[in-house]
Amino acid sequence: TGCATWTHPNGGYFVSFDGPEGSAKRVGALCKEMGVTMTPAGATWPYGEDPRDTNIRIAPSFPPVEELEQAMQIFCLALRMAALEKLGI
């Protein structure tokens, strides 16, 4: 949809995700409401304060592939919901 960017690590563990400005904390909260715990929004910034509230570090803790797929479906749903909220829809 063009509402986000992310890194494509080659053999790395973390994915750096950037969503719409002002949405990262909301995405994390929505994920938590749906049962998925994410690394806190802004964790990659000093003192955890992302000035644009865009960044989430995705750091899966060795889940089975099926669980990771489910978690990513929830994450994508939360992102879409937060993006629509930012647009006032």
Backbone hydrogen bonds in HBPLUS format (Angstrom, degrees):
<---DONOR---> <-ACCEPTOR-->    atom                        ^
c    i                          cat <-CA-CA->   ^        H-A-AA   ^      H-
h    n   atom  resd res      DA  || num        DHA   H-A  angle D-A-AA Bond
n    s   type  num  typ     dist DA aas  dist angle  dist       angle   num
A0005-THR N   A0018-ASP O   2.90 MM  13  5.28 156.2  1.95 150.3 158.3     1
A0018-ASP N   A0005-THR O   2.82 MM  13  5.28 171.7  1.83 157.4 157.0     2
A0007-THR N   A0016-SER O   3.02 MM   9  5.42 137.6  2.20 136.1 149.0     3
A0015-VAL N   A0058-ILE O   2.99 MM  43  5.02 159.0  2.03 143.1 149.6     4
A0058-ILE N   A0015-VAL O   2.78 MM  43  5.02 169.7  1.79 162.0 161.1     5
A0017-PHE N   A0056-ILE O   2.91 MM  39  5.17 164.4  1.94 155.4 158.9     6
A0056-ILE N   A0017-PHE O   2.86 MM  39  5.17 155.5  1.92 147.2 153.4     7
A0019-GLY N   A0054-THR O   2.94 MM  35  5.03 161.2  1.97 137.7 138.9     8
A0023-SER N   A0020-PRO O   3.13 MM   3  5.63 132.3  2.37 151.3 145.1     9
A0022-GLY N   A0052-ARG O   2.85 MM  30  5.91 153.6  1.92 156.1 159.2    10
A0023-SER N   A0053-ASP O   2.97 MM  30  6.01 120.4  2.34 162.4 165.4    11
A0027-VAL N   A0023-SER O   2.87 MM   4  6.11 158.6  1.92 161.5 168.4    12
A0024-ALA N   A0053-ASP O   2.96 MM  29  5.29 170.7  1.97 135.5 133.2    13
A0028-GLY N   A0024-ALA O   3.01 MM   4  6.29 165.0  2.03 153.7 157.1    14
A0029-ALA N   A0025-LYS O   2.93 MM   4  6.18 154.1  2.00 145.2 152.5    15
A0030-LEU N   A0026-ARG O   2.86 MM   4  6.09 161.9  1.90 154.3 158.8    16
A0031-CYS N   A0027-VAL O   2.92 MM   4  6.15 162.1  1.95 153.4 158.4    17
A0032-LYS N   A0028-GLY O   3.00 MM   4  6.20 160.2  2.04 145.5 150.9    18
A0033-GLU N   A0029-ALA O   2.95 MM   4  6.24 155.3  2.02 148.1 154.7    19
A0034-MET N   A0030-LEU O   3.10 MM   4  6.39 136.6  2.30 141.5 152.8    20
A0034-MET N   A0031-CYS O   2.98 MM   3  5.12 129.3  2.24  98.0 112.2    21
A0036-VAL N   A0031-CYS O   2.86 MM   5  5.05 170.0  1.87 137.7 134.4    22
A0035-GLY N   A0032-LYS O   3.00 MM   3  4.99 164.4  2.02 107.4 110.6    23
A0043-ALA N   A0040-PRO O   3.14 MM   3  5.65 146.7  2.26 142.4 139.8    24
A0042-GLY N   A0055-ASN O   2.98 MM  13  5.45 158.8  2.03 148.7 154.5    25
A0045-TRP N   A0042-GLY O   2.93 MM   3  5.50 167.8  1.95 125.0 129.0    26
A0048-GLY N   A0045-TRP O   2.91 MM   3  4.95 155.0  1.97 131.6 128.3    27
A0049-GLU N   A0046-PRO O   3.24 MM   3  6.20 175.6  2.24 127.9 128.5    28
A0053-ASP N   A0050-ASP O   3.08 MM   3  5.06 151.4  2.16 104.5 113.4    29
A0067-GLU N   A0064-PRO O   2.98 MM   3  5.38 119.4  2.36 108.4 122.7    30
A0068-LEU N   A0064-PRO O   3.03 MM   4  6.36 158.6  2.07 156.0 162.9    31
A0069-GLU N   A0065-VAL O   2.86 MM   4  6.10 158.2  1.91 154.0 159.6    32
A0070-GLN N   A0066-GLU O   3.07 MM   4  6.34 157.1  2.12 144.1 150.0    33
A0071-ALA N   A0067-GLU O   2.87 MM   4  6.09 161.5  1.91 150.5 156.0    34
A0072-MET N   A0068-LEU O   2.89 MM   4  6.08 154.1  1.95 148.7 155.5    35
A0073-GLN N   A0069-GLU O   3.03 MM   4  6.26 144.7  2.16 142.4 151.7    36
A0074-ILE N   A0070-GLN O   3.06 MM   4  6.39 157.1  2.11 149.9 155.5    37
A0075-PHE N   A0071-ALA O   2.85 MM   4  6.12 157.8  1.90 146.7 153.6    38
A0076-CYS N   A0072-MET O   2.92 MM   4  6.05 163.0  1.95 145.1 149.0    39
A0077-LEU N   A0073-GLN O   2.99 MM   4  6.20 153.4  2.07 143.2 150.8    40
A0078-ALA N   A0074-ILE O   2.85 MM   4  6.10 161.6  1.89 154.9 159.9    41
A0079-LEU N   A0075-PHE O   2.88 MM   4  6.16 155.1  1.94 150.1 157.3    42
A0080-ARG N   A0076-CYS O   2.99 MM   4  6.23 162.5  2.02 147.2 151.4    43
A0081-MET N   A0077-LEU O   2.90 MM   4  6.16 160.0  1.94 151.9 157.8    44
A0082-ALA N   A0078-ALA O   2.89 MM   4  6.08 165.1  1.91 152.4 156.2    45
A0083-ALA N   A0079-LEU O   2.86 MM   4  6.03 159.1  1.90 152.5 158.6    46
A0084-LEU N   A0080-ARG O   2.96 MM   4  6.12 158.8  2.01 147.7 153.1    47
A0085-GLU N   A0081-MET O   2.94 MM   4  6.20 153.0  2.01 146.5 154.5    48
A0086-LYS N   A0082-ALA O   2.97 MM   4  6.24 154.8  2.04 146.6 152.9    49
A0087-LEU N   A0083-ALA O   3.12 MM   4  6.42 139.7  2.29 139.1 149.8    50
A0087-LEU N   A0084-LEU O   3.11 MM   3  5.01 123.5  2.45  91.5 106.1    51
A0089-ILE N   A0084-LEU O   2.88 MM   5  5.19 166.6  1.90 154.3 150.0    52
A0088-GLY N   A0085-GLU O   2.93 MM   3  4.92 151.6  2.02 101.2 110.4    53
